[in-house]
Amino acid sequence: MKADPVIDAIREVRHHISESVNHDAQKLVAYYQKLQERHSDRITQPPTDTSPLDVPCITTMATTSDILDAIKR
């Protein structure tokens, strides 16, 4: 896999954050919860419309012809 500098930078920051709380999972969750509260204006809410999508459901048991038929609809 090719190295991705953006992903590497994100991982480095996440490691430093974890290191700042001595890799304690409870403190890490608390840190992220406070961060979420502080930036609550940036958090998106799930849609209120919970009606099912008008999209055919393709299961893992579907055959290739089933999938092609669903795409054609």
PyMOL commands that set and color helices and strands:
alter all, ss='L'
color gray80, all
select helices_A, chain A and resi 5-20+25-38+40-42+64-72
alter helices_A, ss='H'
color red, helices_A
deselect
rebuild
show_as cartoon
